[in-house]
Amino acid sequence: MPVITCIDDLKRLYRRRVPRMFYDYAESGSWTEQTFRENSTDFAQIRLRQRIAVDMTGRSTATEMAGQRVTMPVALAPVGLTGMQNADGEIKAARAAEKFGVPFTLSTMSICSIEDVAAHVEKPFWFQIYTLNDDDFNRRIIDRAKAAGCSALVITVDLQILGQRHRDLKNGLSAPPKLTIPTMLNLATKWSWGLEMLGTRRRFFGNIVGHVEGVSDPASLSAWTAEKFDHALNWDKIRKLMDMWGGKVILKGVMEPEDAERAAALGADAIVVSNHGGRQLDGALSSIRMLPEIAAAVGGKTEIWMDGGIRSGQDVLKAVALGAKGVMIGRAFVYGLGAMGEAGVTKALQVIHKELDTSMALCGETAVTRLGRHNLMIPKGFLDGFA
Ligand SMILES: Cc1cc2nc3c(=O)[nH]c(=O)nc-3n(C[C@H](O)[C@H](O)[C@H](O)COP(=O)(O)O)c2cc1C
C-alpha cells in the first residue's frame, strides 16, 4: 500500500487505475481549459499569515452548512458518472462522506440511483438536479429524492447548454464504455477496475435509464439529455423547481453579484460560487477570485459557498477566510475514489482535514468559524485586477 500524503498522490494512483476515458472526463475543462487551470493556480497566489505563541489547544474545524452540522466546511460536489470511476462509486463516496461527517451530493447523472444510494447509507444525503425543460421528469425525480429522504436539493444553474470538452469527444465518452479498439487496449491495462465493474450491475445512468420512456442505451440517453437541457431557463422556472421541492435549496453555479442577489432574493439557503470546475464557460474568472465580491454583495442574506480548484486543506482555509461558509470538492474526492474506492475517498477527506487543521493552528486560529481576511496576504490587483 503506497504512502498517501496529499491529494496529488491519490491523483497519480487514480490515473494508473482508471481507464483513460474516465480519467480524461474528470481531468478536463472546456475549450482551452484556462478557467479549469486558474481555479487551482489562483489559490496558489494567496498566502497565509503565520502567527506564533497562540494557544492552539482545543481546535475545531466543525461548523454548519445549510443548517447541517459538519466535521469541516467541505461537502462532496455532485459529479456525474462517479460510478464509472470505481464500481458502485456513488455508494462508496456517500458512505465515506457519512462516516466522516460531511455532506454527499448525488448527481442526476449518477450511475447508482437515488434509491440505491439511500439503501446503503443511514443519514440523508443531498440531491442535485439540472434545470431540464420536462416538468413531468422534474416532478418525478424530485418526488423520488423526497421519498429517499434527501435533505437538500442542489439546483445546478450553469448548465443550460453543455460546454465542450474536447477529450470527451475524442474518446467517445459513454457509460458503459463502447468497446472500440483503442478503448479495449486501454482497458486491458486496467485489470482491477474491470474486474470490479464486472462484479456490479450498476453500469448505466441509474436515475434515468428505466425511468424515462425510450431511454435504454447511451445513444438514446445523450439524445434525451441534449433535448432536455432548458435553453429557455429563467428565474421563474428556478423558483418553480424550488417550490416543487419545498425544502432546503442550494443554487450552484453563480458567478456574478447581480445573479447572486437574484438567487438570494428567491430564498436560496445557500449559493455556490462555481464555474462547474471550469467545464462550462472557458474564460470565466476562477471561483476564488469571484468569491469575495459575491460574499460582499449577499453574504448577509444567505450562505455563500464556493467550489473549483480545491486540492488541499489550505485551499479550504483560503476560501473560508475570503467569505465562504463552506466549499464543495469535486475532483479531489474523485481521485481518491478512482485510486482506492471508499478508502480513497476517506483518505482524501482525512488529508484535507489534517491540512486545514494544521494550517489553521499555524495561522493562530482555533476555530474555522473565526477565519477571515486577517489570516491572508493577497497580492495587489488579485481581487480588483479585472474590470
Ligand atoms: C467529472 C465531473 C463531473 C461533474 N458532474 C456534475 C454534475 O453532474 N452536476 C453538477 O452540478 N456538477 C457537476 N460537476 C461539477 C462539480 O459539481 C463541481 O462544481 C466541480 O467539480 C468543482 O471543481 P473541482 O473539481 O475543481 O473541485 C462535475 C465535475 C466533474 C469534474
The ligand as an SDF file (V2000), in Angstrom:
LIG
                    3D

 31 33  0  0  0  0  0  0  0  0999 V2000
  -16.1860   14.7190  -13.7700 C   0  0  0  0  0  0  0  0  0  0  0  0
  -17.0960   15.8060  -13.2870 C   0  0  0  0  0  0  0  0  0  0  0  0
  -18.4780   15.6360  -13.3950 C   0  0  0  0  0  0  0  0  0  0  0  0
  -19.3350   16.6210  -12.9020 C   0  0  0  0  0  0  0  0  0  0  0  0
  -20.6800   16.4050  -12.9280 N   0  0  0  0  0  0  0  0  0  0  0  0
  -21.5080   17.3160  -12.3800 C   0  0  0  0  0  0  0  0  0  0  0  0
  -22.9020   17.0460  -12.2870 C   0  0  0  0  0  0  0  0  0  0  0  0
  -23.3850   16.0010  -12.6790 O   0  0  0  0  0  0  0  0  0  0  0  0
  -23.6800   18.0130  -11.7320 N   0  0  0  0  0  0  0  0  0  0  0  0
  -23.1770   19.1980  -11.2640 C   0  0  0  0  0  0  0  0  0  0  0  0
  -23.9210   20.0390  -10.7720 O   0  0  0  0  0  0  0  0  0  0  0  0
  -21.8610   19.4480  -11.3290 N   0  0  0  0  0  0  0  0  0  0  0  0
  -21.0210   18.5380  -11.8450 C   0  0  0  0  0  0  0  0  0  0  0  0
  -19.6790   18.7780  -11.8620 N   0  0  0  0  0  0  0  0  0  0  0  0
  -19.1440   19.9990  -11.2560 C   0  0  0  0  0  0  0  0  0  0  0  0
  -18.8580   19.7700   -9.7510 C   0  0  0  0  0  0  0  0  0  0  0  0
  -20.0480   19.6490   -9.0350 O   0  0  0  0  0  0  0  0  0  0  0  0
  -18.0450   20.9180   -9.1380 C   0  0  0  0  0  0  0  0  0  0  0  0
  -18.6750   22.1330   -9.4390 O   0  0  0  0  0  0  0  0  0  0  0  0
  -16.6010   20.9450   -9.6310 C   0  0  0  0  0  0  0  0  0  0  0  0
  -16.0880   19.6450   -9.7560 O   0  0  0  0  0  0  0  0  0  0  0  0
  -15.7320   21.7380   -8.6610 C   0  0  0  0  0  0  0  0  0  0  0  0
  -14.4220   21.8070   -9.1240 O   0  0  0  0  0  0  0  0  0  0  0  0
  -13.2380   20.8270   -8.6430 P   0  0  0  0  0  0  0  0  0  0  0  0
  -13.4600   19.5510   -9.3560 O   0  0  0  0  0  0  0  0  0  0  0  0
  -12.0140   21.5380   -9.0920 O   0  0  0  0  0  0  0  0  0  0  0  0
  -13.3580   20.6520   -7.1430 O   0  0  0  0  0  0  0  0  0  0  0  0
  -18.8000   17.8050  -12.3370 C   0  0  0  0  0  0  0  0  0  0  0  0
  -17.4210   17.9550  -12.2360 C   0  0  0  0  0  0  0  0  0  0  0  0
  -16.5680   16.9670  -12.6930 C   0  0  0  0  0  0  0  0  0  0  0  0
  -15.0900   17.1510  -12.5420 C   0  0  0  0  0  0  0  0  0  0  0  0
  1  2  1  0
  2  3  1  0
  2 30  2  0
  3  4  2  0
  4  5  1  0
  4 28  1  0
  5  6  2  0
  6  7  1  0
  6 13  1  0
  7  8  2  0
  7  9  1  0
  9 10  1  0
 10 11  2  0
 10 12  1  0
 12 13  2  0
 13 14  1  0
 14 15  1  0
 14 28  1  0
 15 16  1  0
 16 17  1  0
 16 18  1  0
 18 19  1  0
 18 20  1  0
 20 21  1  0
 20 22  1  0
 22 23  1  0
 23 24  1  0
 24 25  2  0
 24 26  1  0
 24 27  1  0
 28 29  2  0
 29 30  1  0
 30 31  1  0
M  END
$$$$
